[in-house]
Amino acid sequence: MANIASTAGVDRKLISVYFGSVDNLIETYIKGKDYWVEATIAAEETLAKASGTSSRLFLETYYWSKLINSH
């Protein structure tokens, strides 16, 4: 952890407070950089909220919300 802290220019205690361990730091980094992990989580959450909705209504609602939120 000392090498990571030194490279990042922070105290290793700070890394420990935020991430607990090097494994959690690496996992957080990978999840943050991996589009497909984030996309999969978002898709699962969106689908869970839309349970029982028709496919067409789901897609229309989803894409309209993306369009509105992008402006």
TORMIMAR-258964 format. One record per residue (C-alpha): x, y, z; residue in three letters. Coordinates in steps of 0.2 Angstrom, whole numbers, padded with zeros to 4 digits, always signed. Layout:
REM residues N
XYZALA/...
***
This chain:
REM residues 71
+0000+0000+0000MET/+0015+0012+0003ALA/+0020+0011-0015ASN/+0002+0016-0021ILE/+0001+0030-0008ALA/+0018+0037-0013SER/+0013+0036-0032THR/-0003+0044-0029ALA/+0005+0057-0017GLY/-0006+0054-0002VAL/-0004+0046+0015ASP/-0007+0028+0015ARG/-0018+0030+0030LYS/-0030+0040+0019LEU/-0031+0025+0007ILE/-0034+0014+0022SER/-0048+0025+0028VAL/-0057+0026+0011TYR/-0054+0008+0004PHE/-0049-0003+0019GLY/-0037-0013+0009SER/-0027-0014-0007VAL/-0040-0027-0014ASP/-0054-0015-0011ASN/-0045+0000-0019LEU/-0041-0011-0034ILE/-0059-0017-0035GLU/-0066+0001-0034THR/-0053+0006-0048TYR/-0058-0008-0060ILE/-0077-0005-0057LYS/-0075+0013-0060GLY/-0065+0011-0076LYS/-0075-0004-0083ASP/-0089+0002-0094TYR/-0098-0015-0095TRP/-0098-0017-0076VAL/-0106-0001-0073GLU/-0118-0004-0088ALA/-0123-0021-0082THR/-0127-0014-0064ILE/-0137+0001-0071ALA/-0147-0011-0083ALA/-0151-0023-0069GLU/-0157-0009-0058GLU/-0167-0001-0072THR/-0175-0018-0076LEU/-0179-0022-0058ALA/-0189-0005-0057LYS/-0198-0009-0073ALA/-0204-0026-0068SER/-0221-0030-0076GLY/-0219-0016-0089THR/-0221-0019-0108SER/-0205-0019-0117SER/-0210-0004-0128ARG/-0215+0006-0113LEU/-0199+0002-0104PHE/-0188+0007-0119LEU/-0198+0023-0122GLU/-0197+0028-0104THR/-0179+0024-0103TYR/-0173+0033-0118TYR/-0184+0048-0114TRP/-0177+0050-0097SER/-0159+0048-0105LYS/-0163+0062-0117LEU/-0171+0073-0104ILE/-0156+0071-0092ASN/-0143+0074-0105SER/-0149+0092-0108HIS/
***
